[in-house]
Amino acid sequence: MQTTLILGGTGKTGRRVARQLGAAARVASRTRGFDLADPATWAAALAGVAAVYLVEPNLGAGDRLPRFVAEAVSAGARRLVLLSAPRAGEAGHPLHAAEEAVRNCGAGWTILRPNWFAQNFSEGPWAAGIRDGALTLPAGEGRAPFVDAEDIAEVAAAALTDDRHHGQVYELTGPRAVGFAEATTLIAQATGRKIDYLDIDPEAFIERQIRYGVPENVANLLTGLLADLRDGRGADLADGVQRALGRPPRSFEDFVATTNWP
């Protein structure tokens, strides 16, 4: 059985990938002595590893993930799967350098570019608003094809274990675009709680994020993506889940119905 190292192994996708892979997974986490910010911890985590699931939890972290890619391949990893993001193929995106490093690493590679996670509502940055009954975002009446993290993890696990995914870039979305007002209504119906969606001016949202400690460049990036939705962009569907798994992606309604809401 080949060992696969899972970065972000306790995060939204990482823990799901680890569950998919079972005994073949080696979870990288600070509690297990690994720190992506500390290169001295990398060698032990990479020892005997054949594949790596790559996640950069800090978009303001500079070039550490490209450096980790180089060390992983040098240590013997022959298969890399990168959790990237929409528009990361564009120069200037925080994950662009990581994508380029993976493409040029000399090992088999797959890049995943998921749209907004459905789990952002339940265990991510929007969960507090859902729990408190008011989700405030600068997305206006925009819609997004939210993708279930279970689908992302299943695609990642397939790419980590099957050569036919080598050299593929999978744009991952759900089966339809959903507005934030509709999303909060569906969640409210499932939980029996009152949950409002409140629009906010993008500039005010940037200032709010910075006050909460988000780096300015990351605040600008995330707000720009939400503002794209506000302006009617970002709702396009992609066929990555279908291409990778041979089935349609899970619906937002299925995500809502199967989630244990906080």
N, C-alpha and C positions, 0 to 999 in steps of 0.2 A: 504494500500500500504506500503510495507516494504522499509525502507530507506537504500540505498547503498552508502557508502562513497567511493569516487574516489580519491585516491592519484595521484599526477601528473595530476590533472584534467584539466590542460590547455595544457598538452603536446600532443605528436603525437597520442598516443593511448588513453590517459585519456579523452581528450575532445570528442573523437569519442565514447568511452564507455558511457560517460555522455549523448551524443546525443541519443544513442540507448535506454538508460533507461528512458530518459525523466524526468518527475516530481519525479521519485523515486530516482534520483541521487542527492547526496550532494557532491559538488566539494570542495576538500581540497586544499587551496592555501594560500600563504602568504597574498594576498590581502583580504582574508576572515578570517585572524587571525590564520591560521594554519602554523606551521613550523615543519617539520619532525625532524629538528635538536634541537627542543625545546620541551622536554616532558611536559612542563607546558601547552602547547597548545593542547595536545592530547585528554584530557578528554572531552572537549567541542565538538570537532569534532566527537567523538565516541558516544556521548549521543544519545540513541535511535536507533542506527545503527544495522541492521540485517546482513549486508554483507559488505565486504570491497574488493576493487580492489587495490592491493598492487604494488607499483612501487618504486624502489630505483633509483633516478636520479643521485646519486653520488656513483660510484662503489668503491670509496676510503673512504666511510663513516663509515666503521667498523660495529659494531653490532647493530646499531640503529633500523634497520628494524626487526630483531628478537625480540628486546625489544618491539617494537610497536605491533607486532603480539600477544605477550603475553598480552599486555594491551587491545588490541581489543577484544580478547576472554573473558578476565575478565570482560569487559564492556558489554558483551552480544552478540557480533557478532557470528553468527552460520555458516557463509559461507565465505571463503577466496579464492580469486583468485590472484595468484602471477604472475606478468610479470617477467619471468626469462630469461634465455639465453642458447644457446647451450653450452654443457660441464659443466653446473652449477651443475650437479650431481657429479662432480669430486671434491674431497677435494682440497682446495687451490684456487678454483674459488671464486671471490668476492661475488657471490650470493649463494654459497653453504650453508652457515649458514642460510640464509633466507629460502632456500628450506627445510632444515632440520627443522627449526622452524615451518613452515607451515605444513609439514607432521605430526609433533608430537603435534600439537596445541590442539587437542581434538575437533575441529570443522570440518565441511565439508570443503574440500579443492580441488583446481584444480591448476595445474602448467602449465603455457604456456611458451614454449621455441621457440620463433620465430627466424628464420634465419635473415639475413640482411634485414632491412626494405627497401622496394622500395622508401618510402618517404625520405630516407636519401639523395636522389638526389634532392628533391624539397624543403624540409623544415628542413633538418638535417645537419650533418657535411659536406656533400659534396655539399650542395646547393651553397655555395660561388664559388666553382670551376666551377660548371655548369653555374652560372651567369657570371663569368669572362671569360669563354670560354676555361678553361684548368683544368681538374680534375686530380690531382696528387696523386697516391696511390701505395703502394708496392704489388700489386696483380698480376703483370705480365699478362699472358694470362689466368689467372684463371677465373672460372665462379662461380656464386652463384645463387641459386633459390630464388631471392628476393621475399619477401612476402608483400602484400599490407596491410598497417595498418588498412584499413577498414575491412579486413578479421580477423585480430587480435582482433579488437574491437568487431566484431560480435561474435567470439568465446568466448571472455571474458563476454559479456552480457549474452550469453546463459549459461555459467558456473555459473554466479551470480544469475541466476533465475530458474535453472532446476537441480534437484537433481541427474539426471542421469550422470552428469559430475563429481560428487564427486569421489575423489581418482584417477582422471585421470591426466596423464602428456601428454600434446599435443605438439609434435614437429611440428612447423608450417613453411611451405615453400610455395613458388609459384609452378606453374605447370611444370616449366622447369628451368634449369640453364642458366643464361645469362652472357656473358663476359662483362667486363667494356667497352671495345671498342664498342661492339654492343649496349650496353645500351646508351652510349653517342651519338652514331650515330642515334638511334631511337629518342632520345630527341632532337637532332639537327634538324632532319627532321620535328618534330612536332612544333618546335619553329622558324624554319627558320634561326637559328643562327649557326655559326661554333663553335663546341665544340670538343676539343681534349682530349683524355685520355693519360696521361703521366705516365709511370712506374717510380718508384723510389726505391732505395735500402732500405730494411727494417730498417737497422741501421740508415740511414739518416732520415727516416720517424720518428723513435722514437725520435731522437734529435729534429726534427722539432716540434713534438707535445709538448715535454717538454718545448721548448722555448715559446710555446703558452699557457703554464700554466697547461697542463695536468699532473696529478700525474704520476710519473715514472712507478708505478706498473700497472696503467690503460693503459698508453702508450704501455707498453710491451704486455699487454693482447690483446689490439685491433690490434696492429701490428702483433702479432702472429696469430690472426684469419685471417687477410688479407694475411699473408705469407703462411698460410695453403692453401688458394685458389691458390696462386702462384705455390704451389707445387702439385696442382691437387687434394687437399682435400677440403671438405666442400661443394661439389656440389651435394651431395646426396639429393634426394627428400624424403619428409615425407608425411604421410597421415593424419596429424592432422586436417586440415581444413575439409577434407572429412568425417572423423570420427565424428567430433563435429557438423558439419552443414549439412551433407548429400549432399554436392555439391562440385565440384572441386574449388580450389582456383582461384582467379582472375589472369589473365595473366599480365606480365609486359607491354605488348602492351596496354592493357586496362588502366592500371595505367597511362601510358604516355599520352594516348588520353584524359583522363578525368581530368588531372591536370592543374591547372592554374599556369603556370611556371613564376618564378620571372624574 
